């Protein structure tokens, strides 16, 4: 029972940190261009090694 006294606040703190990290990512624009990242894989870029 005494283990729960330590584990519950630690779990709540880790959840709050994860939520804060998610909100930080949203504010910094990490999820602004979801389609661009998906389409960038399909673009065949020419390599400039023909010097």
mmCIF entry with sequence, helices, sheets and N, C-alpha, C, O atoms, coordinates in Angstrom:
data_MODEL
# 
_entry.id   MODEL 
# 
_entity.id                         1 
_entity.type                       polymer 
_entity.pdbx_number_of_molecules   1 
# 
_entity_poly.entity_id                      1 
_entity_poly.type                           'polypeptide(L)' 
_entity_poly.nstd_linkage                   no 
_entity_poly.nstd_monomer                   no 
_entity_poly.pdbx_seq_one_letter_code       
;(UNK)(UNK)(UNK)(UNK)(UNK)(UNK)(UNK)(UNK)(UNK)(UNK)(UNK)(UNK)(UNK)(UNK)(UNK)(UNK)
(UNK)(UNK)(UNK)(UNK)(UNK)(UNK)(UNK)(UNK)(UNK)(UNK)(UNK)(UNK)(UNK)(UNK)(UNK)(UNK)
(UNK)(UNK)(UNK)(UNK)(UNK)(UNK)(UNK)(UNK)(UNK)(UNK)(UNK)(UNK)(UNK)(UNK)(UNK)(UNK)
(UNK)(UNK)(UNK)
;
_entity_poly.pdbx_seq_one_letter_code_can   XXXXXXXXXXXXXXXXXXXXXXXXXXXXXXXXXXXXXXXXXXXXXXXXXXX 
_entity_poly.pdbx_strand_id                 A 
# 
loop_
_entity_poly_seq.entity_id 
_entity_poly_seq.num 
_entity_poly_seq.mon_id 
_entity_poly_seq.hetero 
1 1  UNK n 
1 2  UNK n 
1 3  UNK n 
1 4  UNK n 
1 5  UNK n 
1 6  UNK n 
1 7  UNK n 
1 8  UNK n 
1 9  UNK n 
1 10 UNK n 
1 11 UNK n 
1 12 UNK n 
1 13 UNK n 
1 14 UNK n 
1 15 UNK n 
1 16 UNK n 
1 17 UNK n 
1 18 UNK n 
1 19 UNK n 
1 20 UNK n 
1 21 UNK n 
1 22 UNK n 
1 23 UNK n 
1 24 UNK n 
1 25 UNK n 
1 26 UNK n 
1 27 UNK n 
1 28 UNK n 
1 29 UNK n 
1 30 UNK n 
1 31 UNK n 
1 32 UNK n 
1 33 UNK n 
1 34 UNK n 
1 35 UNK n 
1 36 UNK n 
1 37 UNK n 
1 38 UNK n 
1 39 UNK n 
1 40 UNK n 
1 41 UNK n 
1 42 UNK n 
1 43 UNK n 
1 44 UNK n 
1 45 UNK n 
1 46 UNK n 
1 47 UNK n 
1 48 UNK n 
1 49 UNK n 
1 50 UNK n 
1 51 UNK n 
# 
_struct_asym.id          A 
_struct_asym.entity_id   1 
# 
loop_
_struct_conf.conf_type_id 
_struct_conf.id 
_struct_conf.pdbx_PDB_helix_id 
_struct_conf.beg_label_comp_id 
_struct_conf.beg_label_asym_id 
_struct_conf.beg_label_seq_id 
_struct_conf.pdbx_beg_PDB_ins_code 
_struct_conf.end_label_comp_id 
_struct_conf.end_label_asym_id 
_struct_conf.end_label_seq_id 
_struct_conf.pdbx_end_PDB_ins_code 
_struct_conf.beg_auth_comp_id 
_struct_conf.beg_auth_asym_id 
_struct_conf.beg_auth_seq_id 
_struct_conf.end_auth_comp_id 
_struct_conf.end_auth_asym_id 
_struct_conf.end_auth_seq_id 
_struct_conf.pdbx_PDB_helix_class 
_struct_conf.details 
_struct_conf.pdbx_PDB_helix_length 
HELX_P HELX_P1 AA1 UNK A 2  ? UNK A 27 ? UNK A 2  UNK A 27 1 ? 26 
HELX_P HELX_P2 AA2 UNK A 34 ? UNK A 40 ? UNK A 34 UNK A 40 1 ? 7  
# 
_struct_conf_type.id          HELX_P 
_struct_conf_type.criteria    ? 
_struct_conf_type.reference   ? 
# 
loop_
_atom_site.group_PDB 
_atom_site.id 
_atom_site.type_symbol 
_atom_site.label_atom_id 
_atom_site.label_alt_id 
_atom_site.label_comp_id 
_atom_site.label_asym_id 
_atom_site.label_entity_id 
_atom_site.label_seq_id 
_atom_site.pdbx_PDB_ins_code 
_atom_site.Cartn_x 
_atom_site.Cartn_y 
_atom_site.Cartn_z 
_atom_site.occupancy 
_atom_site.B_iso_or_equiv 
_atom_site.pdbx_formal_charge 
_atom_site.auth_seq_id 
_atom_site.auth_comp_id 
_atom_site.auth_asym_id 
_atom_site.auth_atom_id 
_atom_site.pdbx_PDB_model_num 
ATOM 1   N N  . UNK A 1 1  ? 0.826  -1.200 0.000   1.00 0.00 ? 1  UNK A N  1 
ATOM 2   C CA . UNK A 1 1  ? 0.000  0.000  0.000   1.00 0.00 ? 1  UNK A CA 1 
ATOM 3   C C  . UNK A 1 1  ? 0.865  1.256  0.000   1.00 0.00 ? 1  UNK A C  1 
ATOM 4   O O  . UNK A 1 1  ? 0.509  2.260  -0.618  1.00 0.00 ? 1  UNK A O  1 
ATOM 5   N N  . UNK A 1 2  ? 2.007  1.201  0.697   1.00 0.00 ? 2  UNK A N  1 
ATOM 6   C CA . UNK A 1 2  ? 2.865  2.391  0.726   1.00 0.00 ? 2  UNK A CA 1 
ATOM 7   C C  . UNK A 1 2  ? 3.521  2.632  -0.631  1.00 0.00 ? 2  UNK A C  1 
ATOM 8   O O  . UNK A 1 2  ? 3.928  3.755  -0.927  1.00 0.00 ? 2  UNK A O  1 
ATOM 9   N N  . UNK A 1 3  ? 3.629  1.593  -1.456  1.00 0.00 ? 3  UNK A N  1 
ATOM 10  C CA . UNK A 1 3  ? 4.187  1.783  -2.794  1.00 0.00 ? 3  UNK A CA 1 
ATOM 11  C C  . UNK A 1 3  ? 3.279  2.660  -3.641  1.00 0.00 ? 3  UNK A C  1 
ATOM 12  O O  . UNK A 1 3  ? 3.759  3.443  -4.461  1.00 0.00 ? 3  UNK A O  1 
ATOM 13  N N  . UNK A 1 4  ? 1.977  2.535  -3.452  1.00 0.00 ? 4  UNK A N  1 
ATOM 14  C CA . UNK A 1 4  ? 1.036  3.344  -4.220  1.00 0.00 ? 4  UNK A CA 1 
ATOM 15  C C  . UNK A 1 4  ? 1.152  4.827  -3.888  1.00 0.00 ? 4  UNK A C  1 
ATOM 16  O O  . UNK A 1 4  ? 0.867  5.678  -4.731  1.00 0.00 ? 4  UNK A O  1 
ATOM 17  N N  . UNK A 1 5  ? 1.563  5.135  -2.678  1.00 0.00 ? 5  UNK A N  1 
ATOM 18  C CA . UNK A 1 5  ? 1.737  6.528  -2.277  1.00 0.00 ? 5  UNK A CA 1 
ATOM 19  C C  . UNK A 1 5  ? 2.824  7.181  -3.126  1.00 0.00 ? 5  UNK A C  1 
ATOM 20  O O  . UNK A 1 5  ? 2.755  8.379  -3.401  1.00 0.00 ? 5  UNK A O  1 
ATOM 21  N N  . UNK A 1 6  ? 3.819  6.413  -3.543  1.00 0.00 ? 6  UNK A N  1 
ATOM 22  C CA . UNK A 1 6  ? 4.890  6.936  -4.385  1.00 0.00 ? 6  UNK A CA 1 
ATOM 23  C C  . UNK A 1 6  ? 4.580  6.786  -5.872  1.00 0.00 ? 6  UNK A C  1 
ATOM 24  O O  . UNK A 1 6  ? 4.900  7.677  -6.659  1.00 0.00 ? 6  UNK A O  1 
ATOM 25  N N  . UNK A 1 7  ? 3.965  5.681  -6.264  1.00 0.00 ? 7  UNK A N  1 
ATOM 26  C CA . UNK A 1 7  ? 3.772  5.392  -7.679  1.00 0.00 ? 7  UNK A CA 1 
ATOM 27  C C  . UNK A 1 7  ? 2.677  6.236  -8.323  1.00 0.00 ? 7  UNK A C  1 
ATOM 28  O O  . UNK A 1 7  ? 2.810  6.626  -9.484  1.00 0.00 ? 7  UNK A O  1 
ATOM 29  N N  . UNK A 1 8  ? 1.611  6.523  -7.607  1.00 0.00 ? 8  UNK A N  1 
ATOM 30  C CA . UNK A 1 8  ? 0.515  7.309  -8.188  1.00 0.00 ? 8  UNK A CA 1 
ATOM 31  C C  . UNK A 1 8  ? 0.953  8.738  -8.514  1.00 0.00 ? 8  UNK A C  1 
ATOM 32  O O  . UNK A 1 8  ? 0.669  9.201  -9.619  1.00 0.00 ? 8  UNK A O  1 
ATOM 33  N N  . UNK A 1 9  ? 1.627  9.461  -7.618  1.00 0.00 ? 9  UNK A N  1 
ATOM 34  C CA . UNK A 1 9  ? 2.099  10.806 -8.008  1.00 0.00 ? 9  UNK A CA 1 
ATOM 35  C C  . UNK A 1 9  ? 3.141  10.777 -9.131  1.00 0.00 ? 9  UNK A C  1 
ATOM 36  O O  . UNK A 1 9  ? 3.170  11.682 -9.965  1.00 0.00 ? 9  UNK A O  1 
ATOM 37  N N  . UNK A 1 10 ? 3.982  9.765  -9.162  1.00 0.00 ? 10 UNK A N  1 
ATOM 38  C CA . UNK A 1 10 ? 4.962  9.651  -10.236 1.00 0.00 ? 10 UNK A CA 1 
ATOM 39  C C  . UNK A 1 10 ? 4.255  9.432  -11.570 1.00 0.00 ? 10 UNK A C  1 
ATOM 40  O O  . UNK A 1 10 ? 4.622  10.046 -12.572 1.00 0.00 ? 10 UNK A O  1 
ATOM 41  N N  . UNK A 1 11 ? 3.249  8.567  -11.593 1.00 0.00 ? 11 UNK A N  1 
ATOM 42  C CA . UNK A 1 11 ? 2.497  8.310  -12.822 1.00 0.00 ? 11 UNK A CA 1 
ATOM 43  C C  . UNK A 1 11 ? 1.741  9.556  -13.270 1.00 0.00 ? 11 UNK A C  1 
ATOM 44  O O  . UNK A 1 11 ? 1.705  9.854  -14.464 1.00 0.00 ? 11 UNK A O  1 
ATOM 45  N N  . UNK A 1 12 ? 1.145  10.278 -12.349 1.00 0.00 ? 12 UNK A N  1 
ATOM 46  C CA . UNK A 1 12 ? 0.443  11.513 -12.694 1.00 0.00 ? 12 UNK A CA 1 
ATOM 47  C C  . UNK A 1 12 ? 1.415  12.573 -13.213 1.00 0.00 ? 12 UNK A C  1 
ATOM 48  O O  . UNK A 1 12 ? 1.100  13.303 -14.153 1.00 0.00 ? 12 UNK A O  1 
ATOM 49  N N  . UNK A 1 13 ? 2.575  12.651 -12.610 1.00 0.00 ? 13 UNK A N  1 
ATOM 50  C CA . UNK A 1 13 ? 3.587  13.603 -13.066 1.00 0.00 ? 13 UNK A CA 1 
ATOM 51  C C  . UNK A 1 13 ? 4.089  13.272 -14.462 1.00 0.00 ? 13 UNK A C  1 
ATOM 52  O O  . UNK A 1 13 ? 4.280  14.170 -15.283 1.00 0.00 ? 13 UNK A O  1 
ATOM 53  N N  . UNK A 1 14 ? 4.306  11.987 -14.739 1.00 0.00 ? 14 UNK A N  1 
ATOM 54  C CA . UNK A 1 14 ? 4.759  11.588 -16.071 1.00 0.00 ? 14 UNK A CA 1 
ATOM 55  C C  . UNK A 1 14 ? 3.679  11.856 -17.118 1.00 0.00 ? 14 UNK A C  1 
ATOM 56  O O  . UNK A 1 14 ? 3.994  12.251 -18.241 1.00 0.00 ? 14 UNK A O  1 
ATOM 57  N N  . UNK A 1 15 ? 2.416  11.646 -16.767 1.00 0.00 ? 15 UNK A N  1 
ATOM 58  C CA . UNK A 1 15 ? 1.321  11.955 -17.676 1.00 0.00 ? 15 UNK A CA 1 
ATOM 59  C C  . UNK A 1 15 ? 1.234  13.445 -17.949 1.00 0.00 ? 15 UNK A C  1 
ATOM 60  O O  . UNK A 1 15 ? 0.988  13.857 -19.083 1.00 0.00 ? 15 UNK A O  1 
ATOM 61  N N  . UNK A 1 16 ? 1.434  14.254 -16.923 1.00 0.00 ? 16 UNK A N  1 
ATOM 62  C CA . UNK A 1 16 ? 1.406  15.710 -17.098 1.00 0.00 ? 16 UNK A CA 1 
ATOM 63  C C  . UNK A 1 16 ? 2.572  16.170 -17.969 1.00 0.00 ? 16 UNK A C  1 
ATOM 64  O O  . UNK A 1 16 ? 2.407  17.066 -18.798 1.00 0.00 ? 16 UNK A O  1 
ATOM 65  N N  . UNK A 1 17 ? 3.748  15.568 -17.792 1.00 0.00 ? 17 UNK A N  1 
ATOM 66  C CA . UNK A 1 17 ? 4.887  15.912 -18.640 1.00 0.00 ? 17 UNK A CA 1 
ATOM 67  C C  . UNK A 1 17 ? 4.628  15.551 -20.098 1.00 0.00 ? 17 UNK A C  1 
ATOM 68  O O  . UNK A 1 17 ? 4.980  16.310 -21.000 1.00 0.00 ? 17 UNK A O  1 
ATOM 69  N N  . UNK A 1 18 ? 4.018  14.405 -20.328 1.00 0.00 ? 18 UNK A N  1 
ATOM 70  C CA . UNK A 1 18 ? 3.678  14.007 -21.690 1.00 0.00 ? 18 UNK A CA 1 
ATOM 71  C C  . UNK A 1 18 ? 2.674  14.950 -22.316 1.00 0.00 ? 18 UNK A C  1 
ATOM 72  O O  . UNK A 1 18 ? 2.790  15.294 -23.492 1.00 0.00 ? 18 UNK A O  1 
ATOM 73  N N  . UNK A 1 19 ? 1.693  15.370 -21.541 1.00 0.00 ? 19 UNK A N  1 
ATOM 74  C CA . UNK A 1 19 ? 0.691  16.322 -22.031 1.00 0.00 ? 19 UNK A CA 1 
ATOM 75  C C  . UNK A 1 19 ? 1.321  17.673 -22.337 1.00 0.00 ? 19 UNK A C  1 
ATOM 76  O O  . UNK A 1 19 ? 0.989  18.296 -23.345 1.00 0.00 ? 19 UNK A O  1 
ATOM 77  N N  . UNK A 1 20 ? 2.216  18.127 -21.489 1.00 0.00 ? 20 UNK A N  1 
ATOM 78  C CA . UNK A 1 20 ? 2.914  19.386 -21.740 1.00 0.00 ? 20 UNK A CA 1 
ATOM 79  C C  . UNK A 1 20 ? 3.799  19.295 -22.982 1.00 0.00 ? 20 UNK A C  1 
ATOM 80  O O  . UNK A 1 20 ? 3.883  20.250 -23.754 1.00 0.00 ? 20 UNK A O  1 
ATOM 81  N N  . UNK A 1 21 ? 4.453  18.159 -23.176 1.00 0.00 ? 21 UNK A N  1 
ATOM 82  C CA . UNK A 1 21 ? 5.280  17.980 -24.372 1.00 0.00 ? 21 UNK A CA 1 
ATOM 83  C C  . UNK A 1 21 ? 4.417  17.996 -25.631 1.00 0.00 ? 21 UNK A C  1 
ATOM 84  O O  . UNK A 1 21 ? 4.823  18.545 -26.655 1.00 0.00 ? 21 UNK A O  1 
ATOM 85  N N  . UNK A 1 22 ? 3.240  17.403 -25.562 1.00 0.00 ? 22 UNK A N  1 
ATOM 86  C CA . UNK A 1 22 ? 2.330  17.422 -26.697 1.00 0.00 ? 22 UNK A CA 1 
ATOM 87  C C  . UNK A 1 22 ? 1.871  18.837 -27.021 1.00 0.00 ? 22 UNK A C  1 
ATOM 88  O O  . UNK A 1 22 ? 1.855  19.232 -28.187 1.00 0.00 ? 22 UNK A O  1 
ATOM 89  N N  . UNK A 1 23 ? 1.498  19.602 -26.005 1.00 0.00 ? 23 UNK A N  1 
ATOM 90  C CA . UNK A 1 23 ? 1.058  20.975 -26.237 1.00 0.00 ? 23 UNK A CA 1 
ATOM 91  C C  . UNK A 1 23 ? 2.206  21.837 -26.766 1.00 0.00 ? 23 UNK A C  1 
ATOM 92  O O  . UNK A 1 23 ? 1.986  22.711 -27.605 1.00 0.00 ? 23 UNK A O  1 
ATOM 93  N N  . UNK A 1 24 ? 3.435  21.598 -26.279 1.00 0.00 ? 24 UNK A N  1 
ATOM 94  C CA . UNK A 1 24 ? 4.587  22.319 -26.798 1.00 0.00 ? 24 UNK A CA 1 
ATOM 95  C C  . UNK A 1 24 ? 4.787  22.009 -28.283 1.00 0.00 ? 24 UNK A C  1 
ATOM 96  O O  . UNK A 1 24 ? 5.075  22.911 -29.071 1.00 0.00 ? 24 UNK A O  1 
ATOM 97  N N  . UNK A 1 25 ? 4.635  20.744 -28.665 1.00 0.00 ? 25 UNK A N  1 
ATOM 98  C CA . UNK A 1 25 ? 4.789  20.362 -30.065 1.00 0.00 ? 25 UNK A CA 1 
ATOM 99  C C  . UNK A 1 25 ? 3.707  21.010 -30.924 1.00 0.00 ? 25 UNK A C  1 
ATOM 100 O O  . UNK A 1 25 ? 3.970  21.407 -32.060 1.00 0.00 ? 25 UNK A O  1 
ATOM 101 N N  . UNK A 1 26 ? 2.508  21.116 -30.395 1.00 0.00 ? 26 UNK A N  1 
ATOM 102 C CA . UNK A 1 26 ? 1.434  21.760 -31.149 1.00 0.00 ? 26 UNK A CA 1 
ATOM 103 C C  . UNK A 1 26 ? 1.723  23.253 -31.345 1.00 0.00 ? 26 UNK A C  1 
ATOM 104 O O  . UNK A 1 26 ? 1.504  23.783 -32.434 1.00 0.00 ? 26 UNK A O  1 
ATOM 105 N N  . UNK A 1 27 ? 2.204  23.927 -30.317 1.00 0.00 ? 27 UNK A N  1 
ATOM 106 C CA . UNK A 1 27 ? 2.478  25.364 -30.415 1.00 0.00 ? 27 UNK A CA 1 
ATOM 107 C C  . UNK A 1 27 ? 3.680  25.665 -31.290 1.00 0.00 ? 27 UNK A C  1 
ATOM 108 O O  . UNK A 1 27 ? 3.734  26.725 -31.914 1.00 0.00 ? 27 UNK A O  1 
ATOM 109 N N  . UNK A 1 28 ? 4.658  24.747 -31.353 1.00 0.00 ? 28 UNK A N  1 
ATOM 110 C CA . UNK A 1 28 ? 5.863  25.020 -32.132 1.00 0.00 ? 28 UNK A CA 1 
ATOM 111 C C  . UNK A 1 28 ? 5.694  24.634 -33.594 1.00 0.00 ? 28 UNK A C  1 
ATOM 112 O O  . UNK A 1 28 ? 6.623  24.817 -34.381 1.00 0.00 ? 28 UNK A O  1 
ATOM 113 N N  . UNK A 1 29 ? 4.541  24.109 -33.979 1.00 0.00 ? 29 UNK A N  1 
ATOM 114 C CA . UNK A 1 29 ? 4.261  23.845 -35.379 1.00 0.00 ? 29 UNK A CA 1 
ATOM 115 C C  . UNK A 1 29 ? 4.707  22.490 -35.873 1.00 0.00 ? 29 UNK A C  1 
ATOM 116 O O  . UNK A 1 29 ? 4.925  22.333 -37.075 1.00 0.00 ? 29 UNK A O  1 
ATOM 117 N N  . UNK A 1 30 ? 4.853  21.513 -35.017 1.00 0.00 ? 30 UNK A N  1 
ATOM 118 C CA . UNK A 1 30 ? 5.304  20.200 -35.435 1.00 0.00 ? 30 UNK A CA 1 
ATOM 119 C C  . UNK A 1 30 ? 4.282  19.473 -36.299 1.00 0.00 ? 30 UNK A C  1 
ATOM 120 O O  . UNK A 1 30 ? 4.650  18.609 -37.095 1.00 0.00 ? 30 UNK A O  1 
ATOM 121 N N  . UNK A 1 31 ? 3.011  19.809 -36.152 1.00 0.00 ? 31 UNK A N  1 
ATOM 122 C CA . UNK A 1 31 ? 1.956  19.105 -36.869 1.00 0.00 ? 31 UNK A CA 1 
ATOM 123 C C  . UNK A 1 31 ? 1.279  19.986 -37.922 1.00 0.00 ? 31 UNK A C  1 
ATOM 124 O O  . UNK A 1 31 ? 0.139  19.718 -38.300 1.00 0.00 ? 31 UNK A O  1 
ATOM 125 N N  . UNK A 1 32 ? 1.952  21.019 -38.395 1.00 0.00 ? 32 UNK A N  1 
ATOM 126 C CA . UNK A 1 32 ? 1.330  21.940 -39.343 1.00 0.00 ? 32 UNK A CA 1 
ATOM 127 C C  . UNK A 1 32 ? 1.194  21.347 -40.739 1.00 0.00 ? 32 UNK A C  1 
ATOM 128 O O  . UNK A 1 32 ? 0.148  21.505 -41.368 1.00 0.00 ? 32 UNK A O  1 
ATOM 129 N N  . UNK A 1 33 ? 2.224  20.669 -41.240 1.00 0.00 ? 33 UNK A N  1 
ATOM 130 C CA . UNK A 1 33 ? 2.235  20.202 -42.624 1.00 0.00 ? 33 UNK A CA 1 
ATOM 131 C C  . UNK A 1 33 ? 2.328  18.681 -42.649 1.00 0.00 ? 33 UNK A C  1 
ATOM 132 O O  . UNK A 1 33 ? 3.387  18.123 -42.937 1.00 0.00 ? 33 UNK A O  1 
ATOM 133 N N  . UNK A 1 34 ? 1.228  18.021 -42.351 1.00 0.00 ? 34 UNK A N  1 
ATOM 134 C CA . UNK A 1 34 ? 1.232  16.554 -42.324 1.00 0.00 ? 34 UNK A CA 1 
ATOM 135 C C  . UNK A 1 34 ? 1.252  15.972 -43.743 1.00 0.00 ? 34 UNK A C  1 
ATOM 136 O O  . UNK A 1 34 ? 1.859  14.923 -43.960 1.00 0.00 ? 34 UNK A O  1 
ATOM 137 N N  . UNK A 1 35 ? 0.605  16.626 -44.708 1.00 0.00 ? 35 UNK A N  1 
ATOM 138 C CA . UNK A 1 35 ? 0.572  16.110 -46.080 1.00 0.00 ? 35 UNK A CA 1 
ATOM 139 C C  . UNK A 1 35 ? 1.911  16.302 -46.782 1.00 0.00 ? 35 UNK A C  1 
ATOM 140 O O  . UNK A 1 35 ? 2.302  15.475 -47.606 1.00 0.00 ? 35 UNK A O  1 
ATOM 141 N N  . UNK A 1 36 ? 2.606  17.367 -46.469 1.00 0.00 ? 36 UNK A N  1 
ATOM 142 C CA . UNK A 1 36 ? 3.892  17.620 -47.112 1.00 0.00 ? 36 UNK A CA 1 
ATOM 143 C C  . UNK A 1 36 ? 4.918  16.555 -46.774 1.00 0.00 ? 36 UNK A C  1 
ATOM 144 O O  . UNK A 1 36 ? 5.682  16.133 -47.642 1.00 0.00 ? 36 UNK A O  1 
ATOM 145 N N  . UNK A 1 37 ? 4.943  16.118 -45.533 1.00 0.00 ? 37 UNK A N  1 
ATOM 146 C CA . UNK A 1 37 ? 5.889  15.076 -45.141 1.00 0.00 ? 37 UNK A CA 1 
ATOM 147 C C  . UNK A 1 37 ? 5.555  13.748 -45.810 1.00 0.00 ? 37 UNK A C  1 
ATOM 148 O O  . UNK A 1 37 ? 6.455  12.982 -46.154 1.00 0.00 ? 37 UNK A O  1 
ATOM 149 N N  . UNK A 1 38 ? 4.280  13.473 -45.995 1.00 0.00 ? 38 UNK A N  1 
ATOM 150 C CA . UNK A 1 38 ? 3.883  12.226 -46.648 1.00 0.00 ? 38 UNK A CA 1 
ATOM 151 C C  . UNK A 1 38 ? 4.206  12.259 -48.136 1.00 0.00 ? 38 UNK A C  1 
ATOM 152 O O  . UNK A 1 38 ? 4.615  11.244 -48.700 1.00 0.00 ? 38 UNK A O  1 
ATOM 153 N N  . UNK A 1 39 ? 4.030  13.408 -48.776 1.00 0.00 ? 39 UNK A N  1 
ATOM 154 C CA . UNK A 1 39 ? 4.304  13.517 -50.208 1.00 0.00 ? 39 UNK A CA 1 
ATOM 155 C C  . UNK A 1 39 ? 5.789  13.626 -50.512 1.00 0.00 ? 39 UNK A C  1 
ATOM 156 O O  . UNK A 1 39 ? 6.209  13.301 -51.622 1.00 0.00 ? 39 UNK A O  1 
ATOM 157 N N  . UNK A 1 40 ? 6.590  14.073 -49.561 1.00 0.00 ? 40 UNK A N  1 
ATOM 158 C CA . UNK A 1 40 ? 8.022  14.243 -49.772 1.00 0.00 ? 40 UNK A CA 1 
ATOM 159 C C  . UNK A 1 40 ? 8.709  12.902 -50.031 1.00 0.00 ? 40 UNK A C  1 
ATOM 160 O O  . UNK A 1 40 ? 9.750  12.857 -50.686 1.00 0.00 ? 40 UNK A O  1 
ATOM 161 N N  . UNK A 1 41 ? 8.140  11.825 -49.529 1.00 0.00 ? 41 UNK A N  1 
ATOM 162 C CA . UNK A 1 41 ? 8.715  10.498 -49.749 1.00 0.00 ? 41 UNK A CA 1 
ATOM 163 C C  . UNK A 1 41 ? 8.591  10.117 -51.215 1.00 0.00 ? 41 UNK A C  1 
ATOM 164 O O  . UNK A 1 41 ? 9.471  9.447  -51.756 1.00 0.00 ? 41 UNK A O  1 
ATOM 165 N N  . UNK A 1 42 ? 7.516  10.533 -51.862 1.00 0.00 ? 42 UNK A N  1 
ATOM 166 C CA . UNK A 1 42 ? 7.233  10.125 -53.227 1.00 0.00 ? 42 UNK A CA 1 
ATOM 167 C C  . UNK A 1 42 ? 8.008  10.914 -54.275 1.00 0.00 ? 42 UNK A C  1 
ATOM 168 O O  . UNK A 1 42 ? 8.091  10.483 -55.425 1.00 0.00 ? 42 UNK A O  1 
ATOM 169 N N  . UNK A 1 43 ? 8.575  12.055 -53.907 1.00 0.00 ? 43 UNK A N  1 
ATOM 170 C CA . UNK A 1 43 ? 9.299  12.898 -54.859 1.00 0.00 ? 43 UNK A CA 1 
ATOM 171 C C  . UNK A 1 43 ? 10.673 12.297 -55.102 1.00 0.00 ? 43 UNK A C  1 
ATOM 172 O O  . UNK A 1 43 ? 11.429 12.047 -54.163 1.00 0.00 ? 43 UNK A O  1 
ATOM 173 N N  . UNK A 1 44 ? 10.992 12.065 -56.381 1.00 0.00 ? 44 UNK A N  1 
ATOM 174 C CA . UNK A 1 44 ? 12.287 11.524 -56.748 1.00 0.00 ? 44 UNK A CA 1 
ATOM 175 C C  . UNK A 1 44 ? 13.223 12.680 -57.077 1.00 0.00 ? 44 UNK A C  1 
ATOM 176 O O  . UNK A 1 44 ? 13.119 13.299 -58.135 1.00 0.00 ? 44 UNK A O  1 
ATOM 177 N N  . UNK A 1 45 ? 14.135 12.960 -56.156 1.00 0.00 ? 45 UNK A N  1 
ATOM 178 C CA . UNK A 1 45 ? 15.060 14.068 -56.349 1.00 0.00 ? 45 UNK A CA 1 
ATOM 179 C C  . UNK A 1 45 ? 16.319 13.576 -57.065 1.00 0.00 ? 45 UNK A C  1 
ATOM 180 O O  . UNK A 1 45 ? 16.836 12.496 -56.781 1.00 0.00 ? 45 UNK A O  1 
ATOM 181 N N  . UNK A 1 46 ? 16.791 14.390 -57.990 1.00 0.00 ? 46 UNK A N  1 
ATOM 182 C CA . UNK A 1 46 ? 18.022 14.071 -58.710 1.00 0.00 ? 46 UNK A CA 1 
ATOM 183 C C  . UNK A 1 46 ? 19.196 14.381 -57.790 1.00 0.00 ? 46 UNK A C  1 
ATOM 184 O O  . UNK A 1 46 ? 19.223 15.432 -57.149 1.00 0.00 ? 46 UNK A O  1 
ATOM 185 N N  . UNK A 1 47 ? 20.156 13.479 -57.723 1.00 0.00 ? 47 UNK A N  1 
ATOM 186 C CA . UNK A 1 47 ? 21.338 13.730 -56.899 1.00 0.00 ? 47 UNK A CA 1 
ATOM 187 C C  . UNK A 1 47 ? 22.324 14.580 -57.686 1.00 0.00 ? 47 UNK A C  1 
ATOM 188 O O  . UNK A 1 47 ? 22.472 14.403 -58.895 1.00 0.00 ? 47 UNK A O  1 
ATOM 189 N N  . UNK A 1 48 ? 22.994 15.496 -57.009 1.00 0.00 ? 48 UNK A N  1 
ATOM 190 C CA . UNK A 1 48 ? 23.904 16.422 -57.660 1.00 0.00 ? 48 UNK A CA 1 
ATOM 191 C C  . UNK A 1 48 ? 25.337 15.905 -57.623 1.00 0.00 ? 48 UNK A C  1 
ATOM 192 O O  . UNK A 1 48 ? 26.259 16.694 -57.414 1.00 0.00 ? 48 UNK A O  1 
ATOM 193 N N  . UNK A 1 49 ? 25.553 14.624 -57.817 1.00 0.00 ? 49 UNK A N  1 
ATOM 194 C CA . UNK A 1 49 ? 26.894 14.039 -57.804 1.00 0.00 ? 49 UNK A CA 1 
ATOM 195 C C  . UNK A 1 49 ? 27.516 13.984 -59.195 1.00 0.00 ? 49 UNK A C  1 
ATOM 196 O O  . UNK A 1 49 ? 28.560 13.352 -59.361 1.00 0.00 ? 49 UNK A O  1 
ATOM 197 N N  . UNK A 1 50 ? 26.913 14.626 -60.207 1.00 0.00 ? 50 UNK A N  1 
ATOM 198 C CA . UNK A 1 50 ? 27.403 14.581 -61.582 1.00 0.00 ? 50 UNK A CA 1 
ATOM 199 C C  . UNK A 1 50 ? 28.372 15.702 -61.880 1.00 0.00 ? 50 UNK A C  1 
ATOM 200 O O  . UNK A 1 50 ? 28.333 16.237 -62.988 1.00 0.00 ? 50 UNK A O  1 
ATOM 201 N N  . UNK A 1 51 ? 29.219 16.085 -60.982 1.00 0.00 ? 51 UNK A N  1 
ATOM 202 C CA . UNK A 1 51 ? 30.129 17.234 -61.160 1.00 0.00 ? 51 UNK A CA 1 
ATOM 203 C C  . UNK A 1 51 ? 31.207 16.939 -62.157 1.00 0.00 ? 51 UNK A C  1 
ATOM 204 O O  . UNK A 1 51 ? 32.052 17.794 -62.423 1.00 0.00 ? 51 UNK A O  1 
# 
